[in-house]
């Protein structure tokens, strides 16, 4: 299977599951058809599979990466594409999009430096969810960010044309109450946070960003 190239893949799989679940919810909230929602979920689940080909010494490093080590990390989308195209039954759209998750709207992403509409809409969704999930998760070199700080970071990146603003807003609307209560400042709200309220709160505290 795809995860058999390296023994220690639990964290990789756990991250993929978290991103897949939330990305699927965001895709559904953006009114994608059922098949497209399923494709988003599958791409999100597998998007970092290429990390199994990156040396453990780099993946598990707690100190800053060297230029050479970071260059190796940036190859993992290409590795992901190479891995999925060897598997039977993987839809073509998964093969085409899985390497685009780390692209950014302004062309500053990797591995191809794609811009704007050259980036598939599925990748635009998954990139936002992947970034949010990574920010609120602990890493060897930092503790997890609070949801509020992660949302502010996403809004800042959307403001600077790294992420799609509509996707960021939809993600905020999909956050659970426990995740986003502090963001919305609405202790009495039920089930889901009001994305417009979150934008209003962040704009008040971070002028020009929302």
C-alpha positions in Angstrom: 0.0 0.0 0.0 0.9 3.7 -0.2 1.9 3.8 3.5 4.1 0.8 3.5 7.3 2.5 2.4 8.0 3.7 5.9 7.2 2.1 9.2 6.4 5.3 11.2 3.4 6.7 9.3 0.9 7.2 12.2 1.3 11.0 12.4 1.2 11.3 8.6 -2.0 9.3 8.4 -3.6 11.1 11.4 -2.9 14.5 9.8 -4.3 13.3 6.4 -7.5 12.1 8.2 -8.0 15.4 9.9 -7.5 17.4 6.7 -9.7 15.0 4.7 -12.7 15.3 7.2 -12.6 19.1 7.3 -11.9 19.6 3.6 -14.8 17.4 2.8 -17.0 19.5 5.0 -15.7 22.7 3.4 -16.3 21.3 -0.1 -19.8 20.3 0.8 -20.5 23.8 2.3 -19.3 25.3 -1.0 -22.0 23.2 -2.8 -19.7 20.9 -4.7 -21.4 17.9 -6.1 -21.1 14.6 -4.2 -18.5 13.1 -6.5 -16.3 16.2 -6.2 -16.6 16.3 -2.5 -15.4 12.7 -2.4 -12.5 13.5 -4.6 -11.5 16.4 -2.3 -11.6 14.1 0.6 -9.4 11.5 -1.1 -6.9 14.0 -2.3 -6.7 15.6 1.2 -6.2 12.1 2.7 -3.3 11.3 0.4 -1.7 14.7 -0.3 1.3 14.3 2.0 1.9 10.7 1.2 5.1 11.8 -0.6 6.6 12.6 2.8 7.4 8.9 3.2 10.2 9.4 0.7 11.7 12.3 2.7 14.5 11.1 5.1 13.4 10.7 8.7 16.2 12.9 9.8 14.6 15.8 8.0 11.0 15.1 8.8 11.7 14.7 12.5 14.2 17.6 12.9 13.4 20.0 15.7 15.9 22.7 14.7 15.6 25.0 11.7 16.0 23.2 8.3 18.9 24.0 6.1 18.3 25.3 2.6 19.1 21.8 1.2 16.7 20.1 3.7 13.9 22.5 2.9 14.4 21.9 -0.8 13.9 18.2 -0.1 10.7 18.9 1.8 9.4 20.9 -1.1 9.8 17.8 -3.3 7.2 15.8 -1.4 4.2 16.9 -3.7 6.1 15.5 -6.6 6.7 12.3 -4.7 3.0 12.2 -3.8 2.1 12.4 -7.5 4.6 9.7 -8.4 3.2 7.4 -5.8 -0.5 7.7 -6.6 0.0 7.2 -10.3 1.4 3.8 -9.6 -1.8 2.7 -7.8 -4.7 1.2 -9.8 -8.2 2.7 -9.1 -7.0 6.2 -8.2 -9.1 8.7 -10.1 -7.3 10.9 -12.7 -8.3 14.1 -10.9 -6.5 12.9 -7.8 -3.4 12.3 -9.8 -3.6 15.7 -11.4 -4.4 17.7 -8.2 -2.4 16.0 -5.5 0.8 17.9 -6.4 -0.9 21.3 -6.2 -1.7 21.6 -2.5 1.3 23.7 -1.6 0.8 26.1 -4.6 -0.3 29.6 -3.6 -2.5 32.1 -5.6 0.3 34.6 -5.9 2.7 32.1 -7.4 4.9 31.8 -4.3 4.1 28.1 -3.6 5.7 24.9 -4.8 6.6 22.7 -6.6 5.6 24.5 -9.8 4.8 28.1 -8.7 1.3 28.0 -10.2 -0.8 31.1 -9.9 -4.5 31.9 -9.6 -6.8 30.0 -11.9 -3.9 27.6 -12.9 -4.5 26.1 -9.4 -7.3 23.6 -9.3 -10.3 24.5 -7.2 -9.9 21.3 -5.1 -6.3 22.3 -4.3 -7.4 25.8 -3.2 -9.8 24.2 -0.7 -7.3 21.6 0.6 -4.4 24.0 0.9 -6.4 26.2 3.4 -7.6 23.3 5.4 -4.1 21.7 5.4 -2.6 25.0 6.7 -5.2 25.5 9.4 -4.9 21.9 10.6 -1.1 22.1 10.7 -1.2 25.4 12.6 -3.5 24.0 15.4 -1.4 20.8 15.7 1.8 20.5 17.8 5.1 20.2 16.0 8.5 19.3 17.3 9.6 22.9 17.0 6.5 24.6 18.4 3.3 24.1 20.4 -0.1 24.2 18.7 -1.6 27.6 17.8 -4.9 28.7 19.3 -7.8 28.6 16.7 -8.1 32.4 16.9 -4.5 32.9 15.9 -4.7 30.3 13.2 -7.8 32.1 11.7 -6.0 35.4 11.8 -3.0 33.8 10.0 -5.4 32.4 7.3 -7.0 35.8 6.9 -3.7 37.5 6.6 -2.6 35.0 3.9 -5.9 35.5 2.0 -5.4 39.3 2.2 -2.0 38.8 0.7 -3.4 36.6 -2.1 -1.9 33.3 -0.9 -5.3 31.7 -0.1 -8.7 32.0 -1.6 -10.8 34.3 0.6 -14.1 32.4 -0.1 -12.5 29.2 1.0 -11.1 30.7 4.2 -14.5 32.2 5.0 -16.2 28.8 4.4 -13.7 27.1 6.6 -14.4 29.5 9.4 -18.1 28.7 9.1 -17.4 25.0 9.3 -15.3 25.2 12.5 -16.8 23.4 15.5 -17.9 25.6 18.4 -15.2 24.3 20.6 -12.5 25.3 18.0 -13.8 28.7 17.3 -15.6 30.0 20.4 -12.9 32.4 21.2 -12.8 33.7 17.7 -16.4 34.5 17.5 -16.8 35.7 21.0 -20.2 34.1 21.1 -20.6 31.7 24.1 -24.3 31.2 23.5 -24.1 30.2 19.8 -25.0 26.6 18.9 -23.3 24.0 16.7 -21.6 26.2 14.2 -19.8 29.6 14.4 -21.1 32.5 12.3 -18.4 33.2 9.7 -19.5 36.8 9.2 -19.2 37.4 13.0 -15.7 35.9 13.0 -14.7 38.2 10.2 -16.2 41.2 12.0 -14.3 40.4 15.2 -11.0 39.8 13.4 -11.4 42.9 11.3 -11.9 44.9 14.5 -8.8 43.6 16.0 -6.7 43.2 12.8 -7.8 46.2 10.6 -7.5 45.7 6.9 -7.1 42.0 7.1 -10.6 40.5 6.9 
